[in-house]
């Protein structure tokens, strides 16, 4: 009896209209690009990500905040020449997303 009821419910589910919800294409592929050229850390965001609001650099493994830069554009740069050598993570906060990336100096 339970198997019959389950089969009936599955059959009814297949007859009902589709309820698949898909996100907009722009929401699926959010990309923030980070790179280091010389002693300058630069982040670029796409319009789908929104403007960059904040960049933070934290020392690994303890997560101590080493540098912070407020921004209000699609490109933001930060001078990292004063940071001591080691492993870091940069956190880029945009209007619609947050991106993190590790790097070494």
C-alpha positions as YAML, in Angstrom:
chain: A
units: angstrom
residues:
- id: 1
  name: UNK
  ca: [0.00, 0.00, 0.00]
- id: 2
  name: UNK
  ca: [2.84, 2.43, 0.88]
- id: 3
  name: UNK
  ca: [4.62, 1.68, -2.40]
- id: 4
  name: UNK
  ca: [1.43, 2.31, -4.36]
- id: 5
  name: UNK
  ca: [0.86, 5.65, -2.62]
- id: 6
  name: UNK
  ca: [4.45, 6.72, -3.26]
- id: 7
  name: UNK
  ca: [4.16, 5.83, -6.95]
- id: 8
  name: UNK
  ca: [0.90, 7.80, -7.21]
- id: 9
  name: UNK
  ca: [2.44, 10.86, -5.57]
- id: 10
  name: UNK
  ca: [5.48, 10.71, -7.83]
- id: 11
  name: UNK
  ca: [3.19, 10.39, -10.86]
- id: 12
  name: UNK
  ca: [1.17, 13.42, -9.79]
- id: 13
  name: UNK
  ca: [4.37, 15.38, -9.31]
- id: 14
  name: UNK
  ca: [5.41, 14.65, -12.88]
- id: 15
  name: UNK
  ca: [2.03, 15.79, -14.22]
- id: 16
  name: UNK
  ca: [2.12, 19.15, -12.43]
- id: 17
  name: UNK
  ca: [3.70, 22.16, -14.15]
- id: 18
  name: UNK
  ca: [7.41, 22.66, -13.72]
- id: 19
  name: UNK
  ca: [8.46, 24.53, -10.59]
- id: 20
  name: UNK
  ca: [12.12, 24.86, -11.47]
- id: 21
  name: UNK
  ca: [13.53, 28.21, -10.42]
- id: 22
  name: UNK
  ca: [16.76, 29.36, -11.98]
- id: 23
  name: UNK
  ca: [18.91, 32.32, -10.96]
- id: 24
  name: UNK
  ca: [19.72, 35.04, -13.41]
- id: 25
  name: UNK
  ca: [22.90, 34.41, -15.35]
- id: 26
  name: UNK
  ca: [24.58, 37.44, -13.78]
- id: 27
  name: UNK
  ca: [24.05, 35.99, -10.29]
- id: 28
  name: UNK
  ca: [25.71, 32.68, -11.16]
- id: 29
  name: UNK
  ca: [29.09, 34.02, -12.27]
- id: 30
  name: UNK
  ca: [30.28, 36.67, -9.88]
- id: 31
  name: UNK
  ca: [33.96, 37.40, -10.42]
- id: 32
  name: UNK
  ca: [36.40, 39.67, -8.62]
- id: 33
  name: UNK
  ca: [39.96, 39.68, -9.94]
- id: 34
  name: UNK
  ca: [42.87, 40.29, -7.56]
- id: 35
  name: UNK
  ca: [46.50, 40.63, -8.47]
- id: 36
  name: UNK
  ca: [49.83, 41.95, -7.23]
- id: 37
  name: UNK
  ca: [52.10, 44.03, -9.40]
- id: 38
  name: UNK
  ca: [55.24, 45.13, -7.62]
- id: 39
  name: UNK
  ca: [54.06, 46.20, -4.15]
- id: 40
  name: UNK
  ca: [50.52, 47.12, -5.20]
- id: 41
  name: UNK
  ca: [47.54, 44.85, -4.58]
- id: 42
  name: UNK
  ca: [44.75, 45.57, -7.07]
- id: 43
  name: UNK
  ca: [41.17, 44.28, -7.21]
- id: 44
  name: UNK
  ca: [38.75, 44.68, -10.13]
- id: 45
  name: UNK
  ca: [35.07, 43.81, -10.10]
- id: 46
  name: UNK
  ca: [32.50, 43.43, -12.86]
- id: 47
  name: UNK
  ca: [29.30, 45.46, -12.96]
- id: 48
  name: UNK
  ca: [27.36, 42.33, -11.94]
- id: 49
  name: UNK
  ca: [29.38, 42.26, -8.68]
- id: 50
  name: UNK
  ca: [28.88, 45.92, -7.94]
- id: 51
  name: UNK
  ca: [31.44, 48.48, -6.83]
- id: 52
  name: UNK
  ca: [34.23, 47.53, -4.46]
- id: 53
  name: UNK
  ca: [33.48, 48.97, -1.02]
- id: 54
  name: UNK
  ca: [36.34, 47.59, 1.07]
- id: 55
  name: UNK
  ca: [39.62, 45.68, 0.81]
- id: 56
  name: UNK
  ca: [41.14, 44.04, 3.91]
- id: 57
  name: UNK
  ca: [44.45, 42.20, 4.20]
- id: 58
  name: UNK
  ca: [44.79, 39.75, 7.07]
- id: 59
  name: UNK
  ca: [47.88, 37.82, 8.18]
- id: 60
  name: UNK
  ca: [47.65, 34.05, 8.18]
- id: 61
  name: UNK
  ca: [47.21, 31.92, 10.24]
- id: 62
  name: UNK
  ca: [45.94, 34.20, 13.04]
- id: 63
  name: UNK
  ca: [43.75, 36.50, 10.87]
- id: 64
  name: UNK
  ca: [45.19, 39.73, 12.28]
- id: 65
  name: UNK
  ca: [44.07, 42.78, 10.25]
- id: 66
  name: UNK
  ca: [47.18, 44.26, 8.65]
- id: 67
  name: UNK
  ca: [45.74, 46.77, 6.17]
- id: 68
  name: UNK
  ca: [42.39, 48.14, 5.07]
- id: 69
  name: UNK
  ca: [41.33, 50.33, 2.16]
- id: 70
  name: UNK
  ca: [37.91, 51.92, 1.57]
- id: 71
  name: UNK
  ca: [36.86, 52.19, -2.06]
- id: 72
  name: UNK
  ca: [33.90, 53.29, -4.11]
- id: 73
  name: UNK
  ca: [34.77, 52.13, -7.62]
- id: 74
  name: UNK
  ca: [35.10, 48.99, -9.77]
- id: 75
  name: UNK
  ca: [38.90, 49.09, -9.29]
- id: 76
  name: UNK
  ca: [40.72, 49.47, -5.98]
- id: 77
  name: UNK
  ca: [44.45, 49.44, -5.19]
- id: 78
  name: UNK
  ca: [46.40, 49.12, -1.96]
- id: 79
  name: UNK
  ca: [50.12, 49.62, -1.22]
- id: 80
  name: UNK
  ca: [51.42, 46.50, 0.54]
- id: 81
  name: UNK
  ca: [55.12, 47.45, 0.64]
- id: 82
  name: UNK
  ca: [55.02, 47.94, 4.44]
- id: 83
  name: UNK
  ca: [53.71, 44.42, 5.13]
- id: 84
  name: UNK
  ca: [56.30, 41.94, 6.44]
- id: 85
  name: UNK
  ca: [56.92, 38.77, 4.43]
- id: 86
  name: UNK
  ca: [54.49, 35.91, 4.95]
- id: 87
  name: UNK
  ca: [51.11, 34.50, 3.96]
- id: 88
  name: UNK
  ca: [48.05, 36.73, 3.75]
- id: 89
  name: UNK
  ca: [44.44, 36.69, 2.65]
- id: 90
  name: UNK
  ca: [42.75, 39.61, 0.95]
- id: 91
  name: UNK
  ca: [39.01, 40.09, 1.42]
- id: 92
  name: UNK
  ca: [37.25, 42.24, -1.18]
- id: 93
  name: UNK
  ca: [33.74, 43.38, -0.29]
- id: 94
  name: UNK
  ca: [31.60, 44.56, -3.20]
- id: 95
  name: UNK
  ca: [28.02, 45.70, -3.35]
- id: 96
  name: UNK
  ca: [26.73, 42.20, -4.08]
- id: 97
  name: UNK
  ca: [29.42, 39.72, -3.03]
- id: 98
  name: UNK
  ca: [32.53, 39.07, -0.96]
- id: 99
  name: UNK
  ca: [35.68, 37.54, -2.44]
- id: 100
  name: UNK
  ca: [38.75, 36.19, -0.64]
- id: 101
  name: UNK
  ca: [42.11, 35.12, -2.03]
- id: 102
  name: UNK
  ca: [45.35, 34.02, -0.40]
- id: 103
  name: UNK
  ca: [48.71, 35.42, -1.43]
- id: 104
  name: UNK
  ca: [52.32, 35.43, -0.25]
- id: 105
  name: UNK
  ca: [54.69, 38.33, 0.02]
...
